[in-house]
Amino acid sequence: MKKNKSIWTNRTEALINDLHTELRLSNNNWHKYKSNKYRRAAELLASALSQIIRNGKEADIEALIQQSLCWIREEVTDPGCPSH
């Protein structure tokens, strides 16, 4: 079995992981950012970048990018609080 050599450094992988962690919505900030189109778009773009670096599926990457564009264009809105 051949070892898959990544074109990304460990630092790159750590940086995107930190960025994704920083931008993703959590239980603590959901209500604050759920409707912010730029925050939601940034979260999705960080997810797409993370998938690129981790050799994710192209269809998944494209879907994340498309969803981020929908947020920027205000074609989608927040789905509401999951617990309500």
Residue pairs with C-beta under 8 A, 6 or more apart in sequence:
4 55
6 13
6 55
8 53
12 53
13 53
13 54
16 46
16 49
16 50
16 53
17 50
19 46
19 49
20 46
20 47
20 49
20 50
23 39
23 42
23 43
23 46
24 43
24 46
24 47
25 33
25 34
25 39
25 40
25 43
30 81
31 81
33 39
33 40
34 40
34 78
34 81
35 77
35 78
37 71
37 72
37 74
38 71
38 72
40 68
40 71
40 78
41 68
41 69
41 71
41 72
42 68
44 64
44 65
44 67
44 68
44 71
45 64
45 65
45 68
47 64
48 61
48 64
48 65
48 68
50 56
51 57
51 60
51 61
51 64
52 61
67 76
70 76
